[in-house]
Protein backbone atom coordinates (compact mmCIF):
# COMPACT_ATOMS: atom_id res chain seq x y z
CA UNK A 1 0.00 0.00 0.00
CA UNK A 2 1.46 3.35 -1.02
CA UNK A 3 2.30 6.11 1.44
CA UNK A 4 -0.18 8.37 -0.37
CA UNK A 5 -3.04 5.94 0.07
CA UNK A 6 -2.20 5.31 3.73
CA UNK A 7 -2.22 9.05 4.44
CA UNK A 8 -5.39 9.77 2.47
CA UNK A 9 -7.36 6.82 3.86
CA UNK A 10 -6.53 7.89 7.41
CA UNK A 11 -7.61 11.45 6.63
CA UNK A 12 -10.81 10.47 4.83
CA UNK A 13 -12.18 8.27 7.62
CA UNK A 14 -10.49 9.79 10.67
CA UNK A 15 -12.34 13.08 11.22
CA UNK A 16 -14.17 13.49 14.50
CA UNK A 17 -17.38 15.48 15.02
CA UNK A 18 -17.24 19.26 14.90
CA UNK A 19 -19.91 21.95 15.36
CA UNK A 20 -21.48 23.54 12.27
CA UNK A 21 -23.35 26.76 11.66
CA UNK A 22 -27.08 27.18 12.15
CA UNK A 23 -27.47 28.03 8.47
CA UNK A 24 -25.91 24.75 7.41
CA UNK A 25 -28.04 22.85 9.93
CA UNK A 26 -31.19 24.45 8.54
CA UNK A 27 -30.22 23.48 5.00
CA UNK A 28 -29.62 19.90 6.12
CA UNK A 29 -33.08 19.66 7.67
CA UNK A 30 -34.55 19.13 4.18
CA UNK A 31 -32.00 16.54 3.01
CA UNK A 32 -32.84 12.84 3.22
CA UNK A 33 -31.40 10.25 5.55
CA UNK A 34 -30.41 7.30 3.37
CA UNK A 35 -31.00 3.83 4.76
CA UNK A 36 -28.55 1.78 2.72
CA UNK A 37 -27.44 -1.76 3.38
CA UNK A 38 -23.87 -0.56 2.85
CA UNK A 39 -22.09 2.39 1.19
CA UNK A 40 -20.31 -0.22 -0.96
CA UNK A 41 -23.53 -0.63 -2.93
CA UNK A 42 -23.56 3.01 -4.06
CA UNK A 43 -19.91 4.06 -4.31
CA UNK A 44 -18.83 4.99 -7.85
CA UNK A 45 -17.46 2.12 -9.93
CA UNK A 46 -14.67 2.14 -12.51
CA UNK A 47 -17.26 1.93 -15.30
CA UNK A 48 -19.10 5.00 -13.94
CA UNK A 49 -15.91 7.06 -13.99
CA UNK A 50 -14.62 5.82 -17.35
CA UNK A 51 -17.91 6.50 -19.17
CA UNK A 52 -18.12 10.04 -17.77
CA UNK A 53 -15.32 11.39 -20.02
CA UNK A 54 -13.82 13.06 -16.93
CA UNK A 55 -11.05 10.58 -16.19
CA UNK A 56 -9.77 7.13 -17.16
CA UNK A 57 -8.98 4.72 -14.32
CA UNK A 58 -8.09 1.06 -13.86
CA UNK A 59 -10.40 -1.54 -12.34
CA UNK A 60 -9.87 -0.14 -8.86
CA UNK A 61 -9.31 -1.51 -5.38
CA UNK A 62 -12.12 -1.48 -2.84
CA UNK A 63 -11.16 -1.37 0.83
CA UNK A 64 -13.77 -1.43 3.59
CA UNK A 65 -12.45 -3.80 6.22
CA UNK A 66 -9.97 -1.64 8.12
CA UNK A 67 -10.38 -0.04 11.52
CA UNK A 68 -12.64 2.99 11.19
CA UNK A 69 -14.04 1.85 7.85
CA UNK A 70 -16.35 -1.13 8.28
CA UNK A 71 -18.57 -2.32 5.38
CA UNK A 72 -21.79 -1.43 7.18
CA UNK A 73 -20.99 2.28 7.36
CA UNK A 74 -17.97 3.02 5.15
CA UNK A 75 -16.45 2.22 1.76
CA UNK A 76 -13.16 3.28 0.16
CA UNK A 77 -12.16 2.68 -3.45
CA UNK A 78 -8.72 3.39 -4.92
CA UNK A 79 -7.88 3.68 -8.63
CA UNK A 80 -4.71 4.24 -10.62
CA UNK A 81 -5.14 7.09 -13.13
CA UNK A 82 -4.54 5.77 -16.65
CA UNK A 83 -4.25 9.13 -18.43
CA UNK A 84 -2.58 11.53 -16.02
CA UNK A 85 -0.69 13.79 -18.42
CA UNK A 86 -3.22 16.63 -18.27
CA UNK A 87 -3.08 16.73 -14.45
CA UNK A 88 0.63 16.19 -13.79
CA UNK A 89 2.51 16.52 -17.08
CA UNK A 90 5.98 16.45 -15.50
CA UNK A 91 5.30 13.60 -13.09
CA UNK A 92 6.90 10.19 -13.50
CA UNK A 93 5.01 8.54 -10.63
CA UNK A 94 1.45 7.26 -10.84
CA UNK A 95 -1.47 9.38 -9.68
CA UNK A 96 -4.19 7.74 -7.61
CA UNK A 97 -7.86 8.57 -7.16
CA UNK A 98 -9.46 7.73 -3.81
CA UNK A 99 -13.19 7.97 -3.09
CA UNK A 100 -14.58 7.46 0.39
CA UNK A 101 -18.23 7.19 1.46
CA UNK A 102 -19.17 7.21 5.13
CA UNK A 103 -22.69 7.03 6.52
CA UNK A 104 -23.82 8.69 9.75
CA UNK A 105 -26.97 8.56 11.84
CA UNK A 106 -28.11 12.02 10.73
CA UNK A 107 -27.28 14.66 8.07
CA UNK A 108 -26.05 16.92 10.89
CA UNK A 109 -23.48 14.30 11.92
CA UNK A 110 -22.23 13.95 8.33
CA UNK A 111 -21.91 17.72 7.93
CA UNK A 112 -20.06 18.06 11.24
CA UNK A 113 -17.52 15.47 10.14
CA UNK A 114 -17.00 17.21 6.79
CA UNK A 115 -16.61 20.65 8.40
CA UNK A 116 -13.94 19.26 10.73
CA UNK A 117 -11.72 18.63 7.71
CA UNK A 118 -11.70 22.33 6.84
CA UNK A 119 -9.17 22.82 9.65
CA UNK A 120 -6.55 21.25 7.36
CA UNK A 121 -6.73 24.32 5.14
CA UNK A 122 -4.98 26.41 7.79
CA UNK A 123 -2.09 24.04 8.49
CA UNK A 124 1.42 24.61 7.08
CA UNK A 125 1.68 23.39 3.50
CA UNK A 126 -2.10 23.23 3.03
CA UNK A 127 -4.15 25.64 0.93
CA UNK A 128 -7.94 25.97 0.73
CA UNK A 129 -9.35 26.03 -2.80
CA UNK A 130 -12.60 27.49 -4.10
CA UNK A 131 -15.44 25.01 -4.73
CA UNK A 132 -18.29 25.76 -7.13
CA UNK A 133 -21.39 25.95 -4.92
CA UNK A 134 -23.57 25.73 -8.03
CA UNK A 135 -22.79 22.01 -8.47
CA UNK A 136 -22.03 20.93 -4.88
CA UNK A 137 -23.84 21.53 -1.58
CA UNK A 138 -22.91 24.68 0.35
CA UNK A 139 -20.95 22.79 3.00
CA UNK A 140 -18.40 21.50 0.45
CA UNK A 141 -14.68 22.33 0.65
CA UNK A 142 -11.42 21.57 -1.14
CA UNK A 143 -7.74 21.91 -0.28
CA UNK A 144 -4.34 21.13 -1.74
CA UNK A 145 -1.27 20.02 0.17
CA UNK A 146 2.16 21.18 -1.03
CA UNK A 147 1.86 19.61 -4.46
CA UNK A 148 1.21 16.14 -3.01
CA UNK A 149 -2.55 15.84 -3.27
CA UNK A 150 -5.90 17.62 -3.62
CA UNK A 151 -8.94 16.70 -1.50
CA UNK A 152 -12.63 17.55 -1.99
CA UNK A 153 -15.22 16.76 0.69
CA UNK A 154 -18.99 17.23 0.57
CA UNK A 155 -22.14 15.64 1.97
CA UNK A 156 -25.50 14.38 0.79
CA UNK A 157 -28.00 13.61 3.49
CA UNK A 158 -26.31 11.47 6.11
CA UNK A 159 -23.43 10.54 3.77
CA UNK A 160 -20.00 12.17 3.83
CA UNK A 161 -18.25 12.03 0.44
CA UNK A 162 -14.49 12.57 0.20
CA UNK A 163 -12.36 12.40 -2.94
CA UNK A 164 -8.61 12.83 -3.36
CA UNK A 165 -6.14 12.87 -6.21
CA UNK A 166 -2.37 12.68 -5.82
CA UNK A 167 0.69 10.57 -5.16
CA UNK A 168 3.11 10.16 -2.32
CA UNK A 169 6.19 11.67 -3.97
CA UNK A 170 4.64 15.04 -4.84
CA UNK A 171 4.42 16.49 -8.31
CA UNK A 172 0.84 17.59 -8.94
CA UNK A 173 2.04 21.14 -8.40
CA UNK A 174 0.19 24.32 -7.50
CA UNK A 175 -0.55 25.09 -11.16
CA UNK A 176 -2.64 21.93 -11.49
CA UNK A 177 -4.35 22.03 -8.06
CA UNK A 178 -7.35 24.02 -9.25
CA UNK A 179 -7.76 21.76 -12.28
CA UNK A 180 -7.61 18.69 -10.04
CA UNK A 181 -10.17 20.23 -7.66
CA UNK A 182 -12.61 20.90 -10.52
CA UNK A 183 -12.22 17.30 -11.68
CA UNK A 184 -12.89 15.98 -8.17
CA UNK A 185 -15.87 18.29 -7.77
CA UNK A 186 -17.43 16.88 -10.94
CA UNK A 187 -16.81 13.33 -9.69
CA UNK A 188 -18.39 14.32 -6.34
CA UNK A 189 -21.48 15.53 -8.24
CA UNK A 190 -21.61 12.14 -10.01
CA UNK A 191 -21.43 10.41 -6.63
CA UNK A 192 -24.27 12.56 -5.26
CA UNK A 193 -26.38 11.77 -8.34
CA UNK A 194 -25.82 8.06 -7.70
CA UNK A 195 -26.88 8.49 -4.07
CA UNK A 196 -30.01 10.36 -5.18
CA UNK A 197 -30.93 7.51 -7.52
CA UNK A 198 -30.42 4.99 -4.73
CA UNK A 199 -32.59 7.06 -2.40
CA UNK A 200 -35.41 7.22 -4.95
CA UNK A 201 -35.62 3.43 -5.40
Buried (B, 14 or more C-beta within 10 A) or exposed (E): EBEBBEBBBEBBBEBEEBEBEEEBBEBBEEBBBBEBEBBBEBBBBBEBBBEEEBBBBBEBBBBBEEEEBEBEBBBBBBBBBEEBEEBBEEBEBBBBBBBBBBBBEEBBBBBBBBBBBBEBBEEEEBBEBEBEEEBBBBBBBBBBBBBBBBBBBBBBBBBBBBBBBBBBBBBBBEEBBBBBBBBBBBBBBBBBEBBBEBBEE
